[in-house]
Amino acid sequence: MIENKDLLMSIQPQWVYKICNRIKTIEIRKTKSKYDPKFRIFIYCTKNGEQLHILDQKTVVKGKSTVRPDLNLNGKIVGHCTCPEIKEFKWDDINRCYDIDDDALAASCLTQEQLYEYGKGQTLYGYVLSTFMMYCAPCDISEAYQKIDNETIKPLKTAPQSWGYIHGVGVMPWYDKLKT
């Protein structure tokens, strides 16, 4: 049986910029993964929005690269991180805000108003993004693989709307009974 605990998250360029530059370390979502923490999250930069490209191995800048179009990030998997914890943020009816401490709120790069606009009072989940590794060359979505059943993995054709379970990114692993 193929076992791997990876997620692929689609993230808007404005947030990818902050993640790549180690400003944003908590990604807020409406749903929680079934995996226990310590799984990998691969970051997919959505196509729409601000254009980004890699300037060097540690820096992402705004704008489109005309010199090295292969280093443009939009529509690509830009890196991965470990998720050591998923924090749960509940709506507090009495105080009319989410029960998120100041440090976590700052790490999410959001305000209480933005949290409410997104969550509308429903429970939200903060995926902690640890040890982010940016790729020297971003990957196409077809380089991510999904598990179809217990013995089959196939390349993705499209990115998930929010996030989805995947089998990994990069060279497709070889298995004795792999069906493609």
N, C-alpha and C positions, 0 to 999 in steps of 0.2 A: 504494500500500500504506500502511496506517495504522501509523505507528511512534510509540510512546511507551513510556517505561520507568518505570513507576510500580508500586508495591506498595501493597496495603491490608493492614495488620496489625490483627488483633483483639487488644486488650490489656485485661486486667482493670482495673477502676477504681482499685485501689490503686496500680497502676503508672502509669496515665494521670495520676493526681494528681501523681506525682513527675516525670513527663515534662513536664507543663504548667508545673510550678513549677521547672523546670530543675535538678532534683536527679538524675534518672536520665538518663544520656546514652548508655547502651549497652543494647540489648534483646537478650537471649539467646534463640536458637532452635536447634532440632535440625536444621534444613535450611537450605541456602544458596541464595540466588537465582542464577539463571543470568546475570543482568545484571552487568556490571562496575560497580564503585562509581561514584558521582555520580548515582544515580537518586533519585527522590523516594519517600518512604514516607508514606502517609496513615494517620493514627492513628484507629482505630475503638474507642470505649469500649464494652465489652460491657455487656449489659443487667443481668446478674446481679452482685451484689456491692454494695459501698458506693455510695451515691448521691452524685453530684458535680454542681456547677453553676458557671457562670462568674459571678464577682463583678464583675470589670471586665475591661478588655482584656488584662490581664497576669496575672490571678489566678483560680485555680480553688480552690473551697472544698468541703469535705465537707458533705453534706446536700442535700436537694432544695429547689429554689426554688419557693415557693408564689406568690410575687409575679410571677415571669417564668418559667413552665414551658417556654417556648421556649429558655431558656438552660440547661436540664438536659442533661447530657452523656451519660448512659447510653443506649446504643442509637444513638449518633450518631457521625459523623466529626467530630473535634474540631479537627483541624489537620493540618499536614504538616511534614516536615523533609527535609533532604538526607542521604543516606547516602554519605559520602566514603570509607568503608572498612568492610570486613567482616573482623573478626578471627576467627581459628580457635583454638579452645581444645581441646587434646588431653588425655586422661587420662594421668597419670603413675603407672604401676603401682608404681614404686619408692617414691615419696613419698606415694602414695595421695591425690592431689589433682589438680585441673586445672592446667595450665600457664598460668595467668592472673596477670598482675602485680597488685600491690596497687591501683594507680590504676584499672585496668580493672575489677577486682572491686568497688571502691567506686562506680565509675560505673554498674555494673549493679545496684547496691543489693541484691546477693545475697551469701550466704556460700558458702564451699566446700561446706558440707553441703547447702545448697539447690541448688547446681549439681549435686552428685552425685545428689540425690533426683530432680532433673529429667532429667539426662542418663544416669544409670546407667553412667558410664564411656565412653559414646559421644562422639565429637567433637561439640562445640557451636560455634555461630557467634554472634559478637557484632556486631550491626548498630549502627554508630556513628550516633547521632542528632544531626545538626548543624543549626544555624540553624532551630530549631523555630519555626513560626508558628502560633499559636493563632487559630482563627476567632472573630470577634465573635459569630457565630451558628452553632452546630453544624449540620451537614448530615445529612439522612436518608440511609440506605444507598442509596436509589433515585437519589441524585445522583452515585453512582459508576458508571463505565461499564467494561464489559469488552469486549475484542476477541474476537469470535466466530470470524472468519476474516480474511482480508486486507482485506475491504471492509466489514465489518459490526461495529458496536459497539452494545451494548444496555445499558440500566440494570441494575444488580445487583438481585436480589430479596432475597438474604440475604448476611450477612457471611461471610467465610471462617472456617473453624475456627481456623486459625493465621495464615496470610497467603496472599495470592494476587496474581497479576498483574492489573492493571487498566489502563484507558486514561486515567484521570484522574477528577477530581471537579469538579462545577460545571455550568455551562451546556454542553450537549452541543455539541461542535464541528461545524461544517458541512463536509461534503466533497462533491465533485461526484457521486461514485458511492455515497454512504452509503445503506445499506439498514437500515431499522429494523423 
